[in-house]
Amino acid sequence: MTKAYPAKLLLFGEYSIMQAAPALALPFWAYRASWSWSATKERLASQQGLQLLLDSMAPNCCLDLQRLGQDLRAGIWLQSDIPHGYGLGSSGSLVAAVYERYARAEKARGEELILTLAQIETAFHGQSSGIDPLVSYLRKGLFWEAGQSKILEQEISLGEADRAQLFLLDTKIARQTAPLVQHYLQACAQADFPLAEQKELAQAHRLAISAYLGQEDEALAAAFREISALQHRFFQRMIPAEFKEVWQKGLAGGSYLLKLCGAGGGGFLLGYSQDWVSTQRELSAFELLPLALGQI
């Protein structure tokens, strides 16, 4: 069976991770990538991306670049349905696939592994923490705090389909992460930066992660509401204009709550529904993707 490399979903911790708060990233199997030799119209674009990686790496790097080049000329490509500009780790899945197939020597482990993957992604895609390719490579969840990562072995099951439900709302807007992160970092350097409120947000993310991993439905709902309210107040730049009213309606008493999923600006919004049937009715104008929590 051909190995698959899942997308990555940053469930909690966006931006707060820069304040040394914890983050939780999970493999997201709704989208995935896998190697292919089939001649299709998508092959050229994929091969161009792989060639860019090949050209970006130093000759003495950890990858067998000669073998990768030979395979590219023979027609290999990475078939992927992970959307670009959604913060789902499309480049991370590419790095994971290339490293697993073309690592020159014995593969790295532990912290060395995340550093190696980060170096590869940084070389051709820009600054990388290594989290995206690590989640795709290991196909497991990752808890991250203060520069240290912990692999999650457990499967999560929380809520019932007709009651508590996490879901994604597709904004249909592709965006670039770098400008949004740069805006946040510049705001952090200002004298009027709301540091106290950011600490509250970091604590809310911490509580949400604890509740999610502990399968505590009510605690997750409370933490999610706190995150939603604080992000609506302090992250207006990251919330697409056409979704600000929808976000506020959730806070004002709707059956759902919304938060950023990754950098924001488009892509997916992450939602928490307290009544999934009502939420589907209230958000019927949008494409919703319910998350089967045990199989994200």
KATA-V863702 format. One line per field, one symbol per residue. burial: # if it has 16 or more other C-alpha atoms within 10 Angstrom, else .. A space follows every 50 residues. Layout:
burial=???
//
This chain:
burial=...################.#########.#####.......#..##.## ..##..#....####..##..#...#####.#..###############. .##.........#############..#.########.#######...#. #......##....########..####..##..#...#.........#.. #############...#.###.##########..#..###.....##### #..#######################.###.#.....#.####..#
//
